[in-house]
Structures are given as C-alpha cells and as structure tokens.
Amino acid sequence: MNSSSTAKTILFWFSILFLGVMLWKLVSANGDAARGDELSYSEVDADNVNKGNLYLSPNSYEVGGEYRRPANRGFHWVVPKEVVPALLGQLREKSVLINVREIRTGDWTLILLNAAPLILLVGFCLFLMRQMRGNAKRALVLRAAGTRTGIGYDLHRLEEGRSLIVGGIELPFDKGPVGHSDGDVLAHALCDALLGAAGLGDIGTHFPDTDPKWKGANSLIFLEHAKKLLDEKHFAIEHVDAVVITEKPKLGPHFPRMREALARALSVGADKIHLKAKTNEGVDAIGRGEAIAAHVIATLTSR
C-alpha cells in the first residue's frame, strides 16, 4: 500500500471514530434533556409553574416550560394524550399560560444544526470509501497487468578502421562493428528487450536496415523512440540487466559513462541500468576478437 492509500485509510477510520463520538454525544444530550425533569402528570406542582408550551407530536403529547422557583429552571413532561385535558385544566386554574403547538420547531432546528456536521462527515466518509474502492480497482488492474520482462540479443562482426560504439559512447579501439547504423550492440539488444517486454515487435520492425534513413544513425535514437512507445502504452522501466561479451577492450572502466548515456536516452535514473562484461575465453568468433555480442533483460511495469 502506498503512502497516499495509507493516509486515506487512517483518515477514514478517524472519521468513523469521530462520527461515532458525535452520534453518542447527540443521543446522550437528547436523552438527558428528555429525562432531566420528566414527571408523571400526577406529580405536577401547578403552583410552581410559570409558563409552558404543549407540543402535539405524532406519538405523544409533551409539555415544556419554566418553574417559578428556582428561577429559569426548565422542565419537560411526556404525558398520555388522554390526560392532557385534565392537566391543562389544572394549570389554567393556577393562571399558568399554556401555548399549544403542533411541532417543536426550535428543537428540530437544534437537531438539524447538530446533525449538519454529521451529515457532512457521513458524506466525506462515503467519498473516502469510493476513493478507496477506486484505488483498489486500479491496483487490481495493475496486478492483473503484472510485471513484463523482455530479452534482447545482438551480435556484430568487428572490422579494423571502424569506430567502436558501445552503450552510446565511443571506445578507443582499432576495430569497430559492421552494421547499418552505428552498430551499438548494447543499445540494439536493449532496444529489443524493451520492445519485446511491451509486445511491440523488435528493432528491425521499427528501424529496418533496408531504410537508408538509418544508415550510420546513432543507436540512442532507437532507444528514445522505444521509450516513447512505452510511454504511450503506459509502461515504466523498472530495471535493465545487460552483459556485453567481447575479448577486447576492457569495458568495466567505461560502464559509468555508458549507464549515463543509456539512462538519458531512456529518461530514467542510471541506477535502473546494470551492466556487466564477459569474455568468450578465446572460443568462437567472439573469442578470436572477430565479433562482439550483448544479452539484455528489461523489466517493465504498468502505470
């Protein structure tokens, strides 16, 4: 789970906790208000009542008002409907002003004001849940796409008098590859590995050696084009592992510059590219110094 998903999850559960506390406080407040001075009609001290209101709610009748003593102390009674006439008569005998109302608008306004933050909070929680479901669906799509791996291989004959280009840089050597472009065996193998992982064909499909446009071309251009194709398909380069096989020259000292050149062409960090060098122990054309080859494995992920 990434940091964004973790933050949303924490915020979601915090919101649920806050919602529970608010609901508990609201219910407790209403319960306390209902119970505070709740009496039966037989216990009414009419002489001590200053004024009151009779609320005609759907399920029961309620009487609310103020006592004479102590001053400003309120009361709330819930009474059966059948005893209301007798109760009103008792209060009016004591000259208590009683107003009859069908609904307790003030209480409903208070409840709505209290409930407004809860409604907003519930909406926010639903929004978070929707976002989390969306993230889960995207994660499933990414997992379904999975990690893609491609293999690339290239080999070129070496001839005297030609420039030796490997990994986008020119190396001091008396031989160089024979090829339609600059003959960069590492760049060609890497291009094939990337295209293969994305299911986009191979280097010959996009840059045929029959096209004069690519005669002597810098092979880093091929990598830049491959990266563009990967972006269009929403693939990201995770790692490149390559081995170049040649008897001479020594390649290790030149790897840092090669990694930087390849990384620039692919718009990735140099840390994503790993290079190794091997000889062929004097065996075959590579061992005799007549050829150079490269093997590359590229790993991609969906974005």
C-alpha positions in Angstrom: 0.0 0.0 0.0 1.4 3.4 -1.0 1.6 6.4 1.4 -1.5 8.1 -0.2 -3.6 5.0 0.4 -2.3 4.6 4.0 -3.2 8.3 4.7 -6.7 7.8 3.3 -7.2 4.7 5.3 -6.1 6.4 8.5 -8.3 9.4 7.8 -11.3 7.1 7.0 -11.1 5.3 10.3 -10.5 8.6 12.2 -13.7 9.9 10.6 -15.7 6.8 11.6 -14.5 7.3 15.2 -15.4 10.9 15.2 -18.8 10.1 13.7 -19.4 7.6 16.5 -18.5 10.1 19.2 -20.7 12.8 17.7 -23.7 10.4 17.5 -23.1 9.3 21.1 -23.0 12.8 22.3 -26.1 13.8 20.4 -28.1 10.8 21.7 -26.8 11.4 25.2 -27.7 15.1 25.1 -31.2 14.3 23.9 -31.6 11.5 26.4 -30.5 13.8 29.3 -32.9 16.5 28.1 -35.8 14.1 28.0 -35.0 12.6 31.4 -34.0 15.7 33.3 -37.3 16.9 34.6 -39.6 14.2 33.3 -42.5 13.6 35.6 -45.9 11.9 35.6 -48.9 14.2 35.4 -49.9 13.2 38.9 -46.7 14.8 40.3 -47.3 18.2 38.7 -46.9 21.1 41.1 -49.1 23.6 39.2 -48.5 26.3 41.8 -44.8 26.4 40.8 -45.2 26.5 37.1 -44.6 29.9 35.5 -45.5 29.2 31.9 -45.4 26.4 29.4 -46.0 25.0 25.9 -47.9 22.0 24.9 -46.4 20.2 21.9 -48.6 17.9 19.9 -46.2 15.3 18.5 -47.4 12.3 16.4 -46.8 9.7 19.1 -47.3 11.6 22.4 -48.0 14.9 24.0 -45.2 16.9 25.6 -45.3 19.8 28.0 -42.3 22.1 28.4 -41.8 25.4 30.2 -40.2 27.1 33.2 -40.6 26.8 37.0 -41.2 29.8 39.2 -38.7 28.5 41.7 -35.8 28.1 41.1 -35.9 30.8 38.5 -35.1 30.0 34.9 -35.2 26.2 35.5 -36.9 24.4 32.7 -39.0 21.3 32.8 -40.1 18.7 30.3 -43.1 16.3 30.7 -44.2 13.5 28.5 -47.9 12.8 29.2 -50.5 10.4 27.7 -53.0 12.0 25.4 -56.0 11.1 27.4 -54.8 13.1 30.5 -54.0 16.3 28.6 -57.4 18.0 29.1 -57.2 17.4 32.9 -53.6 18.6 33.0 -54.4 21.8 31.1 -57.4 22.5 33.3 -55.2 22.1 36.4 -52.6 24.5 35.1 -55.1 27.1 33.8 -56.8 27.1 37.2 -53.5 28.4 38.5 -53.4 31.1 35.8 -50.5 29.4 34.0 -50.2 30.5 30.4 -50.1 27.4 28.1 -49.4 27.7 24.4 -50.4 24.8 22.2 -48.0 24.0 19.3 -48.1 21.1 16.8 -44.4 20.7 16.4 -41.3 21.7 18.3 -39.7 23.8 15.7 -36.9 25.1 17.9 -35.8 21.6 18.9 -35.9 20.4 15.2 -33.7 23.4 14.3 -31.3 22.5 17.0 -31.2 18.9 15.9 -30.6 19.9 12.3 -27.8 22.2 13.4 -26.2 19.4 15.4 -26.8 16.9 12.7 -25.3 19.1 9.9 -21.6 18.2 10.8 -22.6 14.6 11.0 -24.2 14.7 7.6 -21.1 16.3 6.1 -18.9 13.7 7.9 -21.0 10.8 6.5 -20.7 12.3 3.0 -17.0 12.6 3.5 -16.7 9.0 4.7 -18.7 7.8 1.7 -16.4 9.8 -0.6 -13.3 8.2 1.1 -14.9 4.8 0.6 -15.5 5.5 -3.0 -11.9 6.6 -3.5 -10.6 3.6 -1.7 -12.7 1.3 -3.9 -11.4 3.1 -7.0 -7.8 2.7 -5.8 -8.4 -1.0 -5.1 -9.8 -1.4 -8.6 -6.7 0.3 -10.1 -4.4 -1.8 -8.0 -6.2 -4.9 -9.3 -5.8 -3.8 -12.9 -2.1 -3.2 -12.2 -1.7 -6.6 -10.6 -3.5 -8.2 -13.5 -1.2 -6.5 -16.0 1.7 -7.6 -13.8 5.4 -7.2 -14.5 6.6 -7.6 -18.0 10.0 -9.0 -19.0 11.8 -8.8 -22.3 15.0 -10.4 -23.6 17.3 -8.8 -26.2 20.3 -10.2 -28.0 22.6 -8.7 -30.7 25.9 -9.6 -32.3 28.1 -7.6 -34.8 31.3 -8.5 -36.6 34.3 -6.4 -35.9 36.5 -4.9 -38.6 39.5 -2.7 -38.4 39.2 1.0 -39.2 35.6 1.3 -37.8 34.6 3.2 -34.6 33.7 1.0 -31.6 30.4 2.3 -30.2 29.1 0.5 -27.1 26.3 1.8 -24.9 26.2 5.2 -26.6 29.9 6.1 -26.2 32.9 5.6 -28.5 35.7 3.5 -27.1 39.4 3.7 -28.1 40.0 0.5 -30.1 41.4 -0.4 -33.5 38.2 -2.3 -34.6 34.5 -1.5 -34.7 31.2 -3.2 -35.6 29.9 -3.7 -39.0 26.2 -2.6 -39.2 23.7 -0.4 -41.0 23.6 2.1 -38.1 26.5 2.8 -35.7 26.5 -0.9 -34.7 26.0 -0.3 -31.0 25.4 -3.9 -29.9 24.4 -3.0 -26.4 21.8 -0.3 -27.5 20.4 -2.7 -30.1 20.0 -5.6 -27.6 18.5 -3.2 -25.0 16.0 -1.8 -27.6 14.9 -5.4 -28.5 14.4 -6.2 -24.8 12.2 -3.2 -24.2 10.1 -3.7 -27.3 9.8 -7.4 -26.5 8.6 -6.8 -22.9 5.9 -4.4 -24.2 4.9 -6.7 -27.0 5.8 -4.0 -29.6 7.9 -6.1 -32.0 11.7 -5.7 -32.4 14.2 -3.2 -33.6 14.0 -4.5 -37.2 10.3 -3.7 -37.2 10.8 -0.1 -36.3 14.2 0.6 -37.8 14.8 -1.8 -40.8 18.3 -2.0 -42.2 16.8 -1.5 -45.7 15.9 2.1 -44.9 18.7 4.5 -45.9 17.4 6.9 -43.2 19.1 4.8 -40.5 22.4 4.5 -42.3 25.1 5.3 -39.7 22.4 6.5 -37.2 23.1 7.0 -33.6 21.5 4.0 -31.8 20.5 6.1 -28.9 17.8 7.4 -31.2 16.3 3.9 -31.3 16.2 3.9 -27.5 14.5 7.3 -27.4 11.8 6.0 -29.8 11.3 2.8 -27.8 10.8 4.9 -24.6 8.2 7.0 -26.4 6.3 3.8 -27.4 6.5 2.5 -23.8 5.0 5.8 -22.5 2.1 5.5 -25.0 1.4 2.0 -23.7 1.8 3.2 -20.0 4.8 1.0 -19.3 7.6 2.1 -16.9 11.1 0.8 -17.0 11.9 -0.8 -13.7 15.3 -2.4 -14.3 17.7 -3.3 -17.1 20.4 -6.0 -16.7 22.9 -6.4 -19.5 26.0 -8.3 -20.3 28.4 -7.4 -23.2 30.7 -10.2 -24.4 34.0 -9.3 -26.1 37.6 -10.2 -25.6 38.9 -6.6 -26.0 38.8 -3.9 -25.0 38.2 -3.8 -21.2 34.7 -2.4 -20.8 34.4 -2.1 -17.0 36.1 1.3 -16.8 33.6 2.7 -19.3 30.4 1.5 -17.7 29.6 4.7 -15.7 29.6 6.7 -18.9 27.6 4.0 -20.7 25.0 3.9 -18.0 24.6 7.7 -18.0 24.2 7.8 -21.8 21.6 5.0 -21.8 19.8 6.5 -18.9 19.5 9.9 -20.6 18.1 8.2 -23.8 15.5 6.3 -21.8 14.7 9.2 -19.3 15.4 7.0 -16.3 17.9 7.0 -13.5 21.2 5.4 -14.1 20.6 3.2 -11.0 18.0 1.3 -13.1 20.7 0.1 -15.6 23.2 -2.6 -14.6 26.0 -3.6 -16.9 28.4 -6.5 -16.9 31.2 -7.6 -19.2 32.4 -11.1 -20.1 34.9 -12.6 -22.4 34.4 -15.8 -24.5 37.6 -17.4 -23.3 39.1 -17.4 -26.8 36.2 -19.5 -28.1 34.5 -18.9 -31.5 34.4 -15.6 -33.3 34.0 -13.5 -30.2 36.9 -15.3 -28.5 39.1 -14.6 -31.6 38.2 -10.9 -31.5 36.1 -11.1 -34.6 32.8 -10.1 -33.1 31.0 -8.5 -30.1 27.7 -9.5 -28.6 25.2 -8.4 -25.9 22.4 -10.0 -23.9 19.9 -7.8 -22.1 16.9 -8.4 -19.9 14.5 -5.5 -19.3 11.7 -5.4 -16.7 8.7 -3.2 -17.2 5.6 -2.4 -15.0 2.2 -0.9 -15.9 1.5 2.6 -14.8 
